[in-house]
Amino acid sequence: MWDFLTEHWRDGVEIIILAALAYHGYLFFRATRGASILTGLLVLLLSLALISLLLDLSVISGLLQRFSVFLAIALVIIFQPELRRVLAELGSSRIFSFNRPDPEALDVLMEAMQQLSSRRCGALFALKRGIDLKPYAESGVEMDAVITVELITTIFHPKTSLHDGGAIIDQGRLAAAGCVFPVSQKDIQDRAIGLRHRAGMGISEETDAIALVVSEESGALSLCYQGKLEHDLELDELRQRINEILNEGSGGSHTDAQPEGSHSHELGASI
């Protein structure tokens, strides 16, 4: 047994690495729009391969071998947004990132969101983490201002020219406002989820930012992270979830556990 282990231990390591990659790949891609396309392609190809093997259909077998090259290219195109996000997150790992939140600025932001919620003023924020949000900041008005309740409530007042866009928070400062965020294309049946929520989901799909949304219709507070929307959170729940995500790089891994007593529901986890 010992001789077998010393001779084949590399095979065991390869199996473990491939299994881990396959498992995490499944967890990541199962919630995407392309998941159903990938499932359909795999079912079709496996069915054709099995039929050609059982009936010894040489022509179909040859076509399948040649089609595999085009399939690989098609998968890259289908999952291009997801692959780009994965590579961006790897390149901006918390190991290489020193962008830490400012607790005082976060307190001010929570107070401003509470006031906006009570007034039914819609708002959208993106909290920068590791991935640079400069391209999105350039689509709006760059400010680099100290965060105050008065400034935020003024920006998102319905009569101002910047209220329709998103605001970017970077290291406790308001980096830009009136920014255009990408809109998520995920299929969501809940009609209470509007364009502002989809923009929050979109920026969290494209980057590792945390998006915060104040609903204009109901005043509900929501959080978007990794393309998932946690809707209708209480202010304390929202602050707790932000701290959990911001602190995950200092030793913990992200979990989908909700704060105790939370009545929020998560959207965007499936299609």
N, C-alpha and C positions, 0 to 999 in steps of 0.2 A: 504493500500500500504506500509506504513511504517513497519507494522508487517511482511509483506512478505519479504521486503528487509532485515530486521534484522535477519530473520530466514534463508534466502537462499543466503546471500551475499557471503558465501564461494563458493557456486556453480558458481557464476559469476566470482570470482577470478580464479577458476580452468579453466573455459571456456576461459578466456582471456589468461592465461598462455599456455594452450594447443594450442590455435589458433596462438599465437606468435611463439611457437616452430614449429608448422606445417608449418607456412609461411616461417620462416627462413630456415627450413630444405628443403623446396621446392626450395628456391633461391639458396641454396648451392649445392644440388644434381642435379639440372636440367642441369648443364654444364658438368657433369661427363660422362665417358664412360659407367658406369653402369645405367645411367638414362633410356636408351632405354630398357635394360633388366628389370628394375623395372617396367616400364610402361607395358611391355608385360606380366609380371607375374600378375600384378594387374588386367589387362583386362581379362586374362584367368581365374583367381580365381573368380572375380566378375561375370563373365558370367556363370561359373559352379555353383556358389552359387545361382544365380537368377534362373537358370534352375531347380536346385534341389529343390528350394523353391516352384516354381510354379507347378512342376510336382510331388512334394512330393517323391523325390528319396532319400530314407533313406541311401542307401549304399554310394552314392556320398557325401551326407552330412557328414557321418561319416568319410570318407576318407579326406575330406577337413579339418575337425577339427583336425585330426591327422597330416595332412600335414603342418598345421600352425607352429608347432614346428620346423620342418626342414626348413621352409621358413625363419624363424627368423635367424637361423644359416647361411643359404645361403646368406642372405642380409648382415650379418656381414662380410662374406668372400668377397662378391662382392665389398663392399664399404670399405674394410679394409684400403686402402691408405687415403681415405677421412676422415674416422673416426680417424685415427691416427693423421692426420694434425689438426683436430678440437681439439682433446684432448691436443695435444702439444701446440696449441695456447692458450687454456684455462689455461694451466699450466704455460705459460710464458707471461701472461697478462702484458700489459704496467704498471699496478698497481705495479707489483712485479719486473719490469725491470728497470734498471738504465743505460742501454747501450745507450748513446746519441752520435749522430754523431759529427764529428769534421769538422766545416765549411771549415777550411783551407785545410785539407786533401781532402775534397770533391772537392774543387777548383782545386787542383793538379790532382785529378783523371779525372775531366772533361777535363782539358788541355791535359792529356795523351791520353784520348779517342779520342779527336779531332785529335791529331797527328796520332794515329793508323788508324783512319778513312781515313785521307788524303793519307796514305801510303797503304791502302787496306790490313792492317794486322788484321786478326781476333783476337778477344779477348773476354774473358768471366770473369765477376766478380760477386761475391755474397757479398752483404752488410749485415753483421750480424745485427739482431735486438734482439729479445728476446730468440729465440731457439738456443741452442748451436750447432755450426757447427764443433765441434771437430772431430766427426767421419769422416767427409769429408776432414778436414784438414790433418788427418792422412794418407789419401790416396795419398797425394802429398808430397811436401817438406815444412816443417814448417820453417818459417823465422822470424816472429816478427820484421819486419823492418819498418823504416820510409818510407812513401810513397813519391816517387819522380818521376818526369816525366821520367827521364833517366832509373830508375829501371824498371818501368812498360813497357816502350817501348823495353827495352832489353829482358825482360821475354817473351814478345809476338812477338819478332822477329822470322820470320819463320825458322831461322837456329838454334834456341836454343832448348834445350831438354824439356823445360817446356811450350812451346807455345801452345801445343794441349790441355792442361788442363785448369781448371778454377782457378782464384785467389780469396782468401777470405779476405775481408776487415773487421777488427774488431776494433772499437773505434779509427778510424783514422790511423791504422797501417796495414801493409800488413802481415796478419797472416800466410798465406801459399799460394803456387803456384803449378801449375801442378796437381791440385786436380781433382778427378773423381766425377762428379755430376750425379745423377740419370736422366735418359732420359724419358721425358714425352711420354706417349703412346696415347695421344689424336690424333684423326684423323684430319689432316690438309691438305687441297688440294693445298695450295700455295707452289709451288716448290722452291720458294726463301727461304723458311724456312728449314734450314739444321740441322745437328746434334748439332751444337753449340747452336742454338736457342732452340732446344728441351731440351738440358741439362739445359739451363736457366729456361725454363718452369718447368722442373722436380724438380730443387732445390727449386723453389718457391711453388710447390705443396706439397713437403715434409716438408717444413719449412716456417717460416714467413719472410725469407730473401728476399731482393730485388736483382734481377739478372739484370746485364747490359751486353749487347752484342754488339760487333762491327762485322759487317759482313765482311768476307774476300772477297767475290765476289763484293759487291757494296760499302762497307764502311758505310752502313746505321747503325744508332744507334737505339737500341731497349731496351725496359724495360720489365721485366717479374715480375709479382706480383700476388700472389694467383692463380697461374696456368694460368694466362692470359698474352698474349704477345701484347705489344703496339709497333708496328713496324714502322721504318723509321721516327724517331723523330729528330727534329732539336736540337742542343745542348742546347739552352735556354729552350725548351720544356722539354727536358730530366731532366735538373736541377730542373725545376719547379715541375715536377711530383715526383721526389725524395723527395723534401722538403714537398710536400703535404702528402706523405705516412709516412715520418719520423715524421711529426708533428701531425698525426692523433691521436696518443695516448695522446696528451696533451689537449684534449677537443673536437676534431672533430672526426667524423666518416668517414670512407673511402667512397668516392663516385667515380663513374665511369666517372665523367665529365672530358673532355679533355681541355687543355689550349686553350684559344681563338685563333683562327686562325690555330689551329693544323690541319695537313693534314695526320696524322697517322691513321692507321686502327688497330683494335683490333682483335686478333685471339685467338682461344682456348675457346671462350665463349660458343660455341655450338659444337655438334658433327654431 
